[in-house]
Amino acid sequence: MRDGEPDRPLPDQAEWTGLPVQANWASPAKAARPTRPRSLRAQQSVLTATRELLNEGGLCAATIDAISTRSGVSKATIYKHWPSRIAIAAEAFGVEMGDAVPLPDTGDALEDLSEQVRQVSDFYHSRAGTIFAQLLAACVTDPEGARYFRELFLAGRREAGARLWRRAVERGEVDAGVDVETAIDLLFGPLIFRLISGHAPLSVSEADALSAAALNGLRAKDRATGL
C-alpha cells in the first residue's frame, strides 16, 4: 500500500485468502527495470536504506517517506520500481538473509542440511526473525507485496535449500524419490511455525532435533534391507 493510498488491485485479488503460498504467479517486473547505471544506483540506494531502517525499527520504520529521505531517491522514482513498501522490504530482507545465512559446504551433504537448519534457526531467533514475522503478516493485506515476497525473498531461500538437497541426492545420502519441495518444507517449515506461534524455542539443540527427525525419514535406504 502506498502511504495513504490503496494498492492497485491484482486480477485475482478477490481470491486472496491468507498467507503467501507458492503459486504460478507472474514474476514481478524486476526484469523490465531499467539497467542504466543511474537507475541501478538509485535502486541500490533504496535497498540499502530499507535494510538500515528495518534493522533500526522493524517494518513499521520502513515507510516510503523514510526510505526516500534516507536514500535520497524520490518517491516517484521508488514507485517506478516497486508497487509498495512491503515489496521493497521483501527484496531488501532477502539480501539481508542471503548475507547472513551462506550455504555450508562441509563435504557431508547431510551435515550441510543440518547446518543450514541451524543457521536459519539462529537467524529467526535474532531480531531479524521479528522482521520476518512482520513481513509475513503484512503480506496478508498486500497482495503485490506478497508476490514480491515470494519472488524476491522466498524463491531465493528455497533455491538455496534445493541446492543442498540436490547435492545430497547426487551423493546418495537421501532418498531421491522425495520431492525437493517436500524436503525443504519438512526441514525448514517447522522453524517458521515456531517463530510465528512461539510454542517452542529456536535454539541450536532444537534445530538439531528437527533436522535429525526430518533427515532420518529422508535418508537413502538400503535396497536389500529397506533400512
Z-matrix of the N, CA and C atoms (Angstrom, degrees):
N
C 1 1.459
C 2 1.516 1 109.69
N 3 1.321 2 118.08 1 131.33
C 4 1.445 3 120.72 2 173.97
C 5 1.509 4 108.58 3 -69.66
N 6 1.331 5 115.67 4 156.97
C 7 1.442 6 119.06 5 180.00
C 8 1.514 7 109.57 6 -59.30
N 9 1.340 8 117.53 7 108.87
C 10 1.447 9 122.05 8 178.26
C 11 1.500 10 114.78 9 81.41
N 12 1.353 11 118.03 10 2.39
C 13 1.453 12 120.60 11 -178.79
C 14 1.514 13 109.99 12 -129.59
N 15 1.349 14 119.20 13 144.61
C 16 1.461 15 120.40 14 176.09
C 17 1.506 16 110.38 15 -73.98
N 18 1.326 17 116.65 16 150.26
C 19 1.460 18 120.52 17 174.90
C 20 1.511 19 110.55 18 -67.42
N 21 1.324 20 115.08 19 156.75
C 22 1.461 21 118.96 20 173.38
C 23 1.515 22 108.10 21 -67.38
N 24 1.341 23 120.72 22 130.88
C 25 1.462 24 121.26 23 -177.53
C 26 1.512 25 111.81 24 -71.73
N 27 1.315 26 116.51 25 142.02
C 28 1.454 27 121.94 26 171.95
C 29 1.521 28 109.23 27 -82.75
N 30 1.340 29 118.84 28 157.31
C 31 1.457 30 121.04 29 -179.65
C 32 1.515 31 113.54 30 -54.49
N 33 1.342 32 117.59 31 -35.05
C 34 1.459 33 120.09 32 -177.20
C 35 1.519 34 112.11 33 -106.49
N 36 1.310 35 117.34 34 22.98
C 37 1.460 36 120.03 35 -177.59
C 38 1.523 37 111.89 36 -60.37
N 39 1.335 38 117.32 37 -31.94
C 40 1.462 39 120.19 38 -178.49
C 41 1.515 40 111.66 39 -65.35
N 42 1.337 41 115.96 40 -20.29
C 43 1.462 42 119.49 41 -178.41
C 44 1.530 43 112.16 42 -90.21
N 45 1.340 44 116.68 43 -1.13
C 46 1.459 45 119.63 44 -177.20
C 47 1.527 46 110.06 45 -67.06
N 48 1.323 47 115.30 46 124.94
C 49 1.466 48 117.50 47 -173.64
C 50 1.510 49 115.45 48 -126.69
N 51 1.334 50 118.71 49 -5.97
C 52 1.461 51 116.84 50 -177.98
C 53 1.497 52 113.53 51 179.84
N 54 1.342 53 116.34 52 -155.35
C 55 1.445 54 121.62 53 -178.15
C 56 1.511 55 110.75 54 -62.04
N 57 1.356 56 117.93 55 154.90
C 58 1.446 57 120.30 56 -176.97
C 59 1.517 58 112.29 57 -60.84
N 60 1.325 59 116.23 58 135.98
C 61 1.449 60 122.13 59 176.88
C 62 1.509 61 107.42 60 -127.62
N 63 1.312 62 117.32 61 162.28
C 64 1.446 63 120.52 62 178.76
C 65 1.513 64 109.88 63 -68.08
N 66 1.295 65 116.13 64 137.06
C 67 1.450 66 121.47 65 179.95
C 68 1.509 67 107.96 66 -158.41
N 69 1.320 68 117.30 67 169.56
C 70 1.446 69 121.76 68 -179.44
C 71 1.520 70 110.33 69 -86.82
N 72 1.323 71 114.68 70 63.32
C 73 1.453 72 120.51 71 179.08
C 74 1.517 73 108.86 72 -79.39
N 75 1.319 74 116.54 73 150.43
C 76 1.455 75 119.93 74 171.17
C 77 1.521 76 107.93 75 -68.28
N 78 1.326 77 115.93 76 143.94
C 79 1.449 78 119.68 77 -179.91
C 80 1.517 79 110.28 78 -65.36
N 81 1.342 80 117.98 79 143.81
C 82 1.453 81 119.59 80 174.08
C 83 1.520 82 110.33 81 -56.09
N 84 1.314 83 115.42 82 162.58
C 85 1.463 84 120.15 83 -171.48
C 86 1.518 85 112.94 84 -76.90
N 87 1.328 86 117.49 85 29.30
C 88 1.460 87 119.10 86 -178.86
C 89 1.526 88 110.95 87 -63.91
N 90 1.348 89 117.04 88 -33.51
C 91 1.451 90 119.74 89 -179.52
C 92 1.516 91 111.14 90 -66.72
N 93 1.345 92 117.25 91 -24.79
C 94 1.452 93 121.02 92 -178.00
C 95 1.522 94 111.98 93 -91.55
N 96 1.333 95 117.49 94 -1.32
C 97 1.446 96 119.53 95 -179.70
C 98 1.524 97 110.17 96 -64.90
N 99 1.322 98 117.27 97 143.48
C 100 1.462 99 120.06 98 176.40
C 101 1.523 100 110.49 99 -58.41
N 102 1.318 101 116.22 100 146.51
C 103 1.462 102 120.79 101 -178.86
C 104 1.524 103 111.49 102 -112.26
N 105 1.337 104 118.02 103 14.08
C 106 1.451 105 120.41 104 176.71
C 107 1.526 106 109.63 105 -64.37
N 108 1.335 107 117.56 106 144.25
C 109 1.476 108 119.88 107 -177.44
C 110 1.519 109 113.13 108 -52.41
N 111 1.339 110 117.79 109 -41.24
C 112 1.462 111 120.17 110 -179.09
C 113 1.523 112 110.82 111 -63.25
N 114 1.337 113 115.76 112 -41.28
C 115 1.456 114 119.98 113 179.52
C 116 1.519 115 110.94 114 -66.72
N 117 1.319 116 116.66 115 -41.30
C 118 1.464 117 120.82 116 179.62
C 119 1.525 118 110.92 117 -64.81
N 120 1.325 119 116.36 118 -38.84
C 121 1.468 120 119.49 119 177.96
C 122 1.521 121 110.78 120 -63.94
N 123 1.344 122 116.38 121 -40.15
C 124 1.466 123 119.96 122 179.24
C 125 1.524 124 110.37 123 -64.02
N 126 1.334 125 116.68 124 -43.58
C 127 1.460 126 120.19 125 179.50
C 128 1.522 127 110.89 126 -61.96
N 129 1.332 128 116.53 127 -42.84
C 130 1.460 129 119.91 128 180.00
C 131 1.517 130 110.79 129 -65.25
N 132 1.337 131 116.73 130 -38.70
C 133 1.463 132 120.20 131 178.34
C 134 1.524 133 111.04 132 -62.44
N 135 1.330 134 115.95 133 -39.85
C 136 1.465 135 120.63 134 178.98
C 137 1.524 136 110.23 135 -64.83
N 138 1.332 137 117.30 136 -45.37
C 139 1.462 138 120.32 137 -179.19
C 140 1.526 139 111.77 138 -66.23
N 141 1.331 140 117.22 139 -39.40
C 142 1.463 141 120.37 140 177.77
C 143 1.521 142 110.75 141 -64.36
N 144 1.319 143 116.47 142 -44.90
C 145 1.466 144 120.60 143 178.86
C 146 1.519 145 110.94 144 -61.94
N 147 1.324 146 116.39 145 -40.02
C 148 1.464 147 120.49 146 -178.95
C 149 1.520 148 110.81 147 -66.48
N 150 1.325 149 117.51 148 -41.78
C 151 1.468 150 120.47 149 177.07
C 152 1.525 151 110.24 150 -59.69
N 153 1.313 152 117.19 151 -43.24
C 154 1.460 153 120.53 152 179.86
C 155 1.527 154 110.96 153 -62.94
N 156 1.317 155 116.91 154 -45.07
C 157 1.463 156 120.97 155 -178.51
C 158 1.529 157 111.15 156 -65.64
N 159 1.336 158 116.67 157 -40.58
C 160 1.468 159 119.96 158 177.52
C 161 1.528 160 110.49 159 -61.00
N 162 1.319 161 116.38 160 -43.49
C 163 1.466 162 119.89 161 -178.68
C 164 1.528 163 111.99 162 -69.36
N 165 1.321 164 116.79 163 -28.85
C 166 1.459 165 120.65 164 -177.90
C 167 1.530 166 112.79 165 -82.36
N 168 1.324 167 116.56 166 -39.85
C 169 1.462 168 118.17 167 -172.63
C 170 1.511 169 115.97 168 -142.14
N 171 1.331 170 117.34 169 11.87
C 172 1.460 171 119.31 170 -179.63
C 173 1.514 172 112.55 171 77.21
N 174 1.310 173 115.99 172 -172.07
C 175 1.459 174 121.19 173 -175.02
C 176 1.524 175 112.26 174 -62.37
N 177 1.323 176 117.96 175 -34.87
C 178 1.466 177 120.10 176 -178.03
C 179 1.522 178 111.98 177 -64.16
N 180 1.348 179 117.69 178 -24.27
C 181 1.458 180 120.76 179 179.95
C 182 1.520 181 112.49 180 -79.56
N 183 1.331 182 117.02 181 -20.39
C 184 1.460 183 121.26 182 -175.60
C 185 1.521 184 111.07 183 -90.21
N 186 1.327 185 116.71 184 63.25
C 187 1.463 186 121.43 185 175.31
C 188 1.524 187 108.91 186 -82.62
N 189 1.316 188 116.68 187 162.84
C 190 1.451 189 120.07 188 177.77
C 191 1.525 190 110.49 189 -61.35
N 192 1.322 191 117.38 190 -41.78
C 193 1.461 192 120.48 191 178.62
C 194 1.525 193 110.83 192 -59.46
N 195 1.338 194 116.35 193 -46.00
C 196 1.463 195 120.23 194 -178.58
C 197 1.525 196 111.37 195 -66.80
N 198 1.323 197 116.79 196 -40.94
C 199 1.468 198 121.03 197 179.08
C 200 1.522 199 110.01 198 -63.58
N 201 1.330 200 116.70 199 -43.17
C 202 1.460 201 121.12 200 179.45
C 203 1.521 202 111.07 201 -62.72
N 204 1.325 203 116.17 202 -45.60
C 205 1.464 204 120.30 203 -179.75
C 206 1.519 205 111.02 204 -63.85
N 207 1.329 206 117.14 205 -45.92
C 208 1.471 207 121.46 206 -176.52
C 209 1.535 208 111.17 207 -68.10
N 210 1.320 209 117.50 208 -39.16
C 211 1.467 210 121.12 209 -175.07
C 212 1.519 211 113.68 210 -86.69
N 213 1.349 212 116.26 211 -22.28
C 214 1.455 213 119.65 212 -174.98
C 215 1.519 214 112.99 213 78.14
N 216 1.328 215 116.83 214 13.10
C 217 1.461 216 122.75 215 179.59
C 218 1.527 217 108.18 216 -103.54
N 219 1.321 218 116.73 217 134.79
C 220 1.459 219 119.90 218 -176.80
C 221 1.521 220 111.52 219 -66.94
N 222 1.328 221 115.29 220 154.05
C 223 1.467 222 119.22 221 178.14
C 224 1.514 223 111.09 222 -62.38
N 225 1.322 224 117.36 223 -35.90
C 226 1.472 225 120.45 224 178.65
C 227 1.524 226 110.77 225 -60.74
N 228 1.323 227 116.81 226 -41.80
C 229 1.466 228 120.37 227 178.89
C 230 1.514 229 111.00 228 -68.57
N 231 1.328 230 116.82 229 -39.83
C 232 1.464 231 120.24 230 178.40
C 233 1.519 232 110.45 231 -58.74
N 234 1.341 233 117.00 232 -44.20
C 235 1.463 234 120.53 233 -177.92
C 236 1.524 235 113.22 234 -72.00
N 237 1.328 236 117.31 235 -11.44
C 238 1.466 237 119.79 236 173.59
C 239 1.524 238 110.83 237 -72.98
N 240 1.329 239 115.37 238 -24.66
C 241 1.469 240 119.80 239 -173.99
C 242 1.523 241 114.32 240 -109.49
N 243 1.332 242 117.53 241 -23.74
C 244 1.463 243 121.01 242 -179.03
C 245 1.530 244 109.77 243 -136.69
N 246 1.326 245 118.40 244 143.49
C 247 1.461 246 120.92 245 -179.28
C 248 1.521 247 114.13 246 -79.83
N 249 1.328 248 118.05 247 -19.54
C 250 1.468 249 120.65 248 -176.39
C 251 1.519 250 109.50 249 -163.17
N 252 1.325 251 115.42 250 167.61
C 253 1.458 252 119.74 251 178.64
C 254 1.527 253 111.54 252 -67.21
N 255 1.332 254 117.17 253 -27.85
C 256 1.467 255 120.20 254 178.06
C 257 1.523 256 109.79 255 -66.34
N 258 1.328 257 116.51 256 -37.92
C 259 1.466 258 120.51 257 177.54
C 260 1.527 259 110.59 258 -63.53
N 261 1.326 260 116.73 259 -42.59
C 262 1.467 261 120.04 260 178.06
C 263 1.521 262 110.21 261 -63.66
N 264 1.330 263 115.70 262 -46.43
C 265 1.461 264 120.17 263 -178.80
C 266 1.520 265 111.27 264 -60.93
N 267 1.330 266 117.49 265 -39.24
C 268 1.468 267 121.17 266 179.94
C 269 1.514 268 110.69 267 -62.09
N 270 1.338 269 116.82 268 -43.70
C 271 1.457 270 120.05 269 -179.90
C 272 1.527 271 110.79 270 -68.12
N 273 1.325 272 116.32 271 -44.32
C 274 1.462 273 120.05 272 -179.97
C 275 1.522 274 111.41 273 -63.81
N 276 1.327 275 116.74 274 -39.24
C 277 1.454 276 120.75 275 -179.15
C 278 1.527 277 110.67 276 -69.21
N 279 1.325 278 117.01 277 -32.72
C 280 1.452 279 119.98 278 176.07
C 281 1.519 280 111.67 279 -61.97
N 282 1.330 281 116.40 280 -39.94
C 283 1.465 282 121.00 281 176.07
C 284 1.526 283 110.18 282 -64.73
N 285 1.333 284 115.52 283 -42.13
C 286 1.469 285 121.26 284 -179.70
C 287 1.530 286 110.76 285 -59.46
N 288 1.326 287 116.70 286 -47.90
C 289 1.458 288 119.43 287 -177.46
C 290 1.527 289 111.35 288 -71.18
N 291 1.328 290 116.41 289 -35.63
C 292 1.454 291 119.34 290 177.85
C 293 1.518 292 111.96 291 -60.23
N 294 1.338 293 116.05 292 -38.82
C 295 1.466 294 120.53 293 178.31
C 296 1.526 295 111.51 294 -70.88
N 297 1.329 296 116.21 295 -36.05
C 298 1.464 297 120.94 296 -173.81
C 299 1.524 298 113.40 297 -82.98
N 300 1.328 299 117.03 298 -23.50
C 301 1.468 300 120.79 299 -174.99
C 302 1.530 301 109.79 300 -126.18
N 303 1.333 302 117.86 301 76.12
C 304 1.466 303 120.64 302 178.95
C 305 1.523 304 111.33 303 -71.83
N 306 1.319 305 116.07 304 157.20
C 307 1.462 306 119.53 305 178.49
C 308 1.528 307 110.42 306 -73.46
N 309 1.328 308 117.54 307 127.47
C 310 1.471 309 119.89 308 177.49
C 311 1.524 310 111.06 309 -77.32
N 312 1.315 311 116.31 310 155.96
C 313 1.464 312 121.28 311 174.96
C 314 1.526 313 107.63 312 -148.05
N 315 1.328 314 114.78 313 82.75
C 316 1.466 315 121.20 314 -175.76
C 317 1.522 316 112.97 315 -88.95
N 318 1.341 317 116.28 316 -9.60
C 319 1.455 318 119.88 317 -174.18
C 320 1.520 319 112.21 318 95.20
N 321 1.331 320 116.21 319 -8.99
C 322 1.467 321 122.95 320 178.10
C 323 1.524 322 106.68 321 -122.20
N 324 1.328 323 117.28 322 112.01
C 325 1.459 324 121.26 323 -173.35
C 326 1.522 325 112.49 324 -62.33
N 327 1.333 326 117.25 325 -39.12
C 328 1.465 327 119.99 326 179.31
C 329 1.532 328 110.81 327 -67.92
N 330 1.313 329 117.18 328 -37.70
C 331 1.464 330 120.43 329 176.99
C 332 1.527 331 110.38 330 -67.65
N 333 1.343 332 116.43 331 -35.10
C 334 1.464 333 119.61 332 176.77
C 335 1.525 334 110.84 333 -61.14
N 336 1.329 335 116.33 334 -44.25
C 337 1.466 336 119.97 335 178.62
C 338 1.524 337 110.98 336 -63.80
N 339 1.320 338 116.27 337 -42.68
C 340 1.467 339 119.87 338 178.74
C 341 1.526 340 111.37 339 -63.70
N 342 1.325 341 116.36 340 -41.96
C 343 1.459 342 120.50 341 179.75
C 344 1.521 343 111.05 342 -65.52
N 345 1.337 344 117.11 343 -36.88
C 346 1.458 345 119.49 344 177.89
C 347 1.520 346 111.26 345 -65.31
N 348 1.327 347 116.80 346 -38.78
C 349 1.465 348 120.41 347 176.05
C 350 1.526 349 109.89 348 -61.92
N 351 1.347 350 117.47 349 -42.55
C 352 1.471 351 121.12 350 177.90
C 353 1.535 352 110.88 351 -60.30
N 354 1.328 353 115.99 352 -45.76
C 355 1.467 354 120.26 353 -177.44
C 356 1.524 355 111.26 354 -64.41
N 357 1.328 356 116.73 355 -44.05
C 358 1.462 357 120.41 356 179.76
C 359 1.524 358 109.88 357 -64.91
N 360 1.330 359 116.91 358 -41.25
C 361 1.457 360 120.76 359 177.84
C 362 1.520 361 110.62 360 -60.28
N 363 1.321 362 116.89 361 -44.37
C 364 1.459 363 121.29 362 -179.77
C 365 1.528 364 110.58 363 -64.24
N 366 1.324 365 116.79 364 -38.62
C 367 1.466 366 121.30 365 178.70
C 368 1.526 367 110.49 366 -63.82
N 369 1.333 368 116.72 367 -45.33
C 370 1.465 369 119.91 368 179.23
C 371 1.532 370 112.01 369 -68.60
N 372 1.330 371 115.93 370 -26.27
C 373 1.470 372 119.72 371 179.34
C 374 1.528 373 111.67 372 -74.76
N 375 1.319 374 116.37 373 -18.29
C 376 1.459 375 121.34 374 -179.94
C 377 1.530 376 110.35 375 -83.86
N 378 1.310 377 116.75 376 -176.79
C 379 1.462 378 121.45 377 177.62
C 380 1.529 379 111.17 378 -57.44
N 381 1.321 380 115.89 379 -28.79
C 382 1.460 381 120.39 380 179.61
C 383 1.530 382 111.55 381 -60.14
N 384 1.320 383 116.85 382 -29.99
C 385 1.458 384 119.90 383 178.99
C 386 1.522 385 111.69 384 -63.37
N 387 1.332 386 116.59 385 -36.81
C 388 1.461 387 120.38 386 177.61
C 389 1.524 388 110.40 387 -64.82
N 390 1.327 389 116.58 388 -41.62
C 391 1.464 390 120.58 389 178.73
C 392 1.529 391 109.96 390 -64.09
N 393 1.328 392 116.10 391 -41.33
C 394 1.459 393 120.38 392 178.95
C 395 1.530 394 110.64 393 -60.71
N 396 1.324 395 116.72 394 -44.19
C 397 1.459 396 120.55 395 178.69
C 398 1.526 397 110.84 396 -64.08
N 399 1.319 398 116.84 397 -38.41
C 400 1.460 399 120.54 398 177.39
C 401 1.527 400 111.26 399 -63.72
N 402 1.314 401 116.15 400 -39.87
C 403 1.465 402 120.15 401 177.89
C 404 1.523 403 111.08 402 -63.84
N 405 1.327 404 116.88 403 -44.97
C 406 1.459 405 120.55 404 178.48
C 407 1.521 406 110.88 405 -57.22
N 408 1.322 407 116.19 406 -46.05
C 409 1.460 408 120.48 407 -179.12
C 410 1.526 409 111.04 408 -64.45
N 411 1.326 410 116.97 409 -41.93
C 412 1.465 411 120.78 410 -178.30
C 413 1.524 412 111.91 411 -65.24
N 414 1.323 413 116.58 412 -30.96
C 415 1.465 414 120.41 413 -178.16
C 416 1.531 415 112.48 414 -66.57
N 417 1.327 416 116.99 415 -20.22
C 418 1.465 417 120.42 416 179.37
C 419 1.523 418 110.33 417 -61.62
N 420 1.322 419 117.94 418 -38.33
C 421 1.457 420 121.85 419 -176.09
C 422 1.524 421 112.82 420 -107.67
N 423 1.319 422 117.54 421 6.39
C 424 1.463 423 121.31 422 178.69
C 425 1.523 424 109.27 423 -130.28
N 426 1.335 425 118.37 424 83.35
C 427 1.462 426 120.97 425 -176.26
C 428 1.525 427 113.85 426 -58.59
N 429 1.327 428 118.35 427 -39.12
C 430 1.458 429 119.52 428 179.11
C 431 1.519 430 110.43 429 -68.07
N 432 1.333 431 116.20 430 -40.42
C 433 1.454 432 119.14 431 175.68
C 434 1.516 433 111.38 432 -62.64
N 435 1.339 434 116.67 433 -37.49
C 436 1.464 435 121.45 434 178.83
C 437 1.518 436 110.81 435 -63.89
N 438 1.319 437 116.28 436 -36.55
C 439 1.464 438 119.55 437 178.33
C 440 1.526 439 109.99 438 -64.76
N 441 1.320 440 116.65 439 -44.24
C 442 1.457 441 119.84 440 176.97
C 443 1.525 442 110.80 441 -63.88
N 444 1.328 443 116.96 442 -36.88
C 445 1.461 444 121.21 443 177.62
C 446 1.525 445 110.12 444 -58.79
N 447 1.324 446 116.59 445 -45.48
C 448 1.465 447 119.86 446 179.82
C 449 1.524 448 111.81 447 -66.03
N 450 1.342 449 115.90 448 -44.36
C 451 1.459 450 119.94 449 -172.97
C 452 1.528 451 113.20 450 -79.45
N 453 1.339 452 117.17 451 -38.97
C 454 1.458 453 120.03 452 -171.00
C 455 1.529 454 113.43 453 -104.92
N 456 1.317 455 117.81 454 -8.26
C 457 1.463 456 120.31 455 173.66
C 458 1.522 457 110.64 456 -121.43
N 459 1.327 458 116.72 457 -63.45
C 460 1.457 459 120.90 458 -171.24
C 461 1.528 460 112.24 459 -63.35
N 462 1.333 461 117.89 460 -41.71
C 463 1.465 462 120.09 461 -177.74
C 464 1.524 463 111.32 462 -60.91
N 465 1.324 464 116.41 463 -40.22
C 466 1.458 465 119.69 464 179.92
C 467 1.522 466 112.57 465 -66.42
N 468 1.344 467 116.07 466 -40.41
C 469 1.448 468 119.41 467 179.29
C 470 1.528 469 111.32 468 -67.99
N 471 1.332 470 116.47 469 -38.82
C 472 1.465 471 119.38 470 179.18
C 473 1.526 472 110.94 471 -69.04
N 474 1.312 473 117.14 472 -35.62
C 475 1.458 474 120.10 473 177.59
C 476 1.527 475 110.42 474 -65.94
N 477 1.328 476 117.24 475 -36.32
C 478 1.466 477 120.13 476 176.92
C 479 1.530 478 109.94 477 -61.66
N 480 1.337 479 116.48 478 -45.44
C 481 1.458 480 119.78 479 177.07
C 482 1.518 481 112.13 480 -64.00
N 483 1.328 482 116.33 481 -36.71
C 484 1.467 483 120.63 482 -179.61
C 485 1.526 484 111.21 483 -65.72
N 486 1.320 485 116.73 484 -35.82
C 487 1.464 486 119.77 485 178.00
C 488 1.524 487 110.53 486 -62.58
N 489 1.328 488 116.30 487 -42.44
C 490 1.458 489 119.74 488 178.24
C 491 1.523 490 111.12 489 -65.69
N 492 1.332 491 116.19 490 -39.52
C 493 1.465 492 120.23 491 -179.93
C 494 1.524 493 110.80 492 -65.60
N 495 1.342 494 117.15 493 -44.06
C 496 1.471 495 120.23 494 179.33
C 497 1.522 496 110.56 495 -62.90
N 498 1.323 497 116.49 496 -35.87
C 499 1.460 498 120.09 497 177.41
C 500 1.524 499 110.09 498 -63.38
N 501 1.323 500 116.82 499 -41.27
C 502 1.463 501 120.93 500 179.32
C 503 1.523 502 111.07 501 -67.17
N 504 1.337 503 116.89 502 -38.05
C 505 1.466 504 120.89 503 177.57
C 506 1.525 505 110.11 504 -63.84
N 507 1.338 506 116.83 505 -45.29
C 508 1.465 507 121.26 506 -179.17
C 509 1.525 508 111.95 507 -61.06
N 510 1.324 509 116.23 508 -31.21
C 511 1.468 510 120.69 509 -179.57
C 512 1.515 511 112.53 510 -90.19
N 513 1.327 512 116.56 511 3.28
C 514 1.460 513 120.91 512 176.87
C 515 1.509 514 114.57 513 69.46
N 516 1.333 515 117.21 514 23.97
C 517 1.454 516 120.46 515 -175.56
C 518 1.527 517 113.72 516 -95.66
N 519 1.314 518 117.16 517 -14.96
C 520 1.464 519 120.92 518 178.80
C 521 1.525 520 109.19 519 -131.23
N 522 1.315 521 115.08 520 165.82
C 523 1.455 522 121.63 521 -178.17
C 524 1.526 523 109.75 522 -73.30
N 525 1.335 524 116.39 523 110.32
C 526 1.462 525 121.20 524 -178.22
C 527 1.522 526 112.60 525 -65.34
N 528 1.317 527 116.98 526 -14.98
C 529 1.458 528 120.40 527 179.56
C 530 1.515 529 113.86 528 -79.76
N 531 1.333 530 116.71 529 -10.31
C 532 1.469 531 120.90 530 178.21
C 533 1.520 532 108.82 531 -82.78
N 534 1.308 533 116.54 532 126.44
C 535 1.456 534 121.26 533 179.31
C 536 1.528 535 110.13 534 -61.82
N 537 1.333 536 116.14 535 137.84
C 538 1.458 537 120.69 536 -176.46
C 539 1.526 538 112.27 537 -60.28
N 540 1.332 539 117.75 538 -37.76
C 541 1.463 540 120.44 539 -179.99
C 542 1.536 541 110.78 540 -65.44
N 543 1.322 542 115.40 541 -38.43
C 544 1.466 543 120.05 542 177.24
C 545 1.520 544 110.59 543 -64.72
N 546 1.317 545 116.59 544 -43.51
C 547 1.460 546 121.03 545 -179.84
C 548 1.531 547 111.14 546 -61.28
N 549 1.329 548 117.28 547 -43.27
C 550 1.463 549 121.08 548 -179.75
C 551 1.525 550 110.53 549 -63.78
N 552 1.338 551 115.86 550 -42.44
C 553 1.469 552 119.41 551 179.01
C 554 1.529 553 111.02 552 -62.01
N 555 1.325 554 116.63 553 -41.14
C 556 1.466 555 120.25 554 -178.92
C 557 1.526 556 112.15 555 -66.34
N 558 1.330 557 116.13 556 -37.49
C 559 1.453 558 120.38 557 -175.94
C 560 1.534 559 112.70 558 -79.65
N 561 1.329 560 117.02 559 -41.70
C 562 1.459 561 119.88 560 -171.00
C 563 1.531 562 114.21 561 -109.21
N 564 1.327 563 117.18 562 -20.08
C 565 1.454 564 119.94 563 179.62
C 566 1.518 565 113.85 564 -57.90
N 567 1.348 566 119.26 565 -42.65
C 568 1.471 567 119.79 566 -179.96
C 569 1.529 568 113.77 567 -59.22
N 570 1.340 569 117.12 568 -29.34
C 571 1.464 570 119.91 569 179.44
C 572 1.525 571 110.46 570 -65.73
N 573 1.325 572 116.29 571 -42.89
C 574 1.463 573 120.43 572 179.85
C 575 1.521 574 109.92 573 -66.87
N 576 1.329 575 116.77 574 -40.18
C 577 1.464 576 120.01 575 179.39
C 578 1.524 577 110.66 576 -62.73
N 579 1.323 578 116.80 577 -41.45
C 580 1.467 579 120.20 578 178.68
C 581 1.527 580 111.15 579 -67.30
N 582 1.337 581 116.23 580 -38.00
C 583 1.461 582 119.73 581 177.99
C 584 1.525 583 110.91 582 -61.92
N 585 1.332 584 117.05 583 -45.11
C 586 1.457 585 121.22 584 -175.70
C 587 1.528 586 111.97 585 -74.73
N 588 1.323 587 116.69 586 -42.80
C 589 1.469 588 120.06 587 -174.36
C 590 1.521 589 113.18 588 -85.77
N 591 1.340 590 116.47 589 -30.84
C 592 1.453 591 120.58 590 -177.98
C 593 1.514 592 113.97 591 70.22
N 594 1.339 593 117.01 592 17.69
C 595 1.469 594 119.17 593 -175.12
C 596 1.526 595 112.53 594 -79.07
N 597 1.341 596 117.00 595 -16.12
C 598 1.467 597 120.73 596 -179.08
C 599 1.522 598 107.77 597 -149.71
N 600 1.339 599 117.12 598 155.63
C 601 1.463 600 119.67 599 -174.76
C 602 1.519 601 113.88 600 -75.34
N 603 1.327 602 113.90 601 159.22
C 604 1.460 603 121.89 602 171.12
C 605 1.526 604 106.10 603 -106.72
N 606 1.319 605 115.91 604 97.67
C 607 1.465 606 121.28 605 -177.06
C 608 1.517 607 108.55 606 -138.09
N 609 1.318 608 115.98 607 167.98
C 610 1.467 609 120.26 608 179.55
C 611 1.518 610 110.68 609 -60.73
N 612 1.326 611 117.16 610 -45.40
C 613 1.461 612 120.04 611 -177.66
C 614 1.529 613 110.98 612 -64.72
N 615 1.329 614 116.67 613 -39.77
C 616 1.465 615 119.83 614 179.12
C 617 1.524 616 110.77 615 -69.48
N 618 1.337 617 117.29 616 -38.10
C 619 1.466 618 120.75 617 177.55
C 620 1.524 619 110.42 618 -62.60
N 621 1.339 620 116.25 619 -42.12
C 622 1.466 621 120.24 620 178.59
C 623 1.528 622 110.95 621 -64.78
N 624 1.331 623 116.93 622 -37.90
C 625 1.464 624 120.15 623 179.08
C 626 1.523 625 110.71 624 -65.74
N 627 1.334 626 116.72 625 -40.47
C 628 1.464 627 120.49 626 179.48
C 629 1.525 628 111.43 627 -66.23
N 630 1.331 629 116.78 628 -47.11
C 631 1.461 630 118.94 629 -178.54
C 632 1.523 631 111.15 630 -67.31
N 633 1.325 632 117.86 631 -36.43
C 634 1.468 633 120.24 632 178.31
C 635 1.518 634 110.87 633 -64.51
N 636 1.334 635 116.69 634 -42.81
C 637 1.461 636 120.02 635 179.65
C 638 1.516 637 111.16 636 -63.96
N 639 1.344 638 116.15 637 -42.00
C 640 1.466 639 119.82 638 -179.91
C 641 1.525 640 110.73 639 -69.21
N 642 1.316 641 117.05 640 -47.00
C 643 1.466 642 120.37 641 -175.04
C 644 1.514 643 112.80 642 -69.02
N 645 1.325 644 118.19 643 -28.73
C 646 1.460 645 119.38 644 176.22
C 647 1.523 646 111.08 645 -61.64
N 648 1.311 647 116.78 646 -32.46
C 649 1.458 648 120.10 647 177.69
C 650 1.513 649 113.20 648 -85.70
N 651 1.354 650 116.84 649 -17.13
C 652 1.468 651 121.13 650 -176.93
C 653 1.527 652 112.52 651 -100.26
N 654 1.327 653 117.34 652 -7.18
C 655 1.461 654 120.11 653 -178.04
C 656 1.530 655 111.43 654 -62.32
N 657 1.324 656 114.18 655 151.19
C 658 1.461 657 119.69 656 173.68
C 659 1.522 658 108.73 657 -68.21
N 660 1.317 659 116.37 658 140.13
C 661 1.470 660 121.52 659 -177.46
C 662 1.521 661 110.40 660 -105.65
N 663 1.325 662 115.57 661 148.87
C 664 1.457 663 120.81 662 175.20
C 665 1.504 664 108.45 663 -68.54
N 666 1.314 665 116.90 664 123.81
C 667 1.470 666 120.39 665 -175.30
C 668 1.525 667 112.50 666 -65.54
N 669 1.306 668 116.48 667 -27.33
C 670 1.459 669 119.50 668 -177.92
C 671 1.512 670 111.40 669 -76.06
N 672 1.314 671 115.48 670 -40.72
C 673 1.476 672 119.73 671 -175.43
C 674 1.505 673 113.02 672 -103.44
N 675 1.355 674 116.76 673 -20.12
C 676 1.456 675 119.57 674 -176.88
C 677 1.519 676 112.41 675 76.95
N 678 1.330 677 116.79 676 9.72
C 679 1.468 678 121.14 677 -178.56
C 680 1.527 679 110.74 678 -109.56
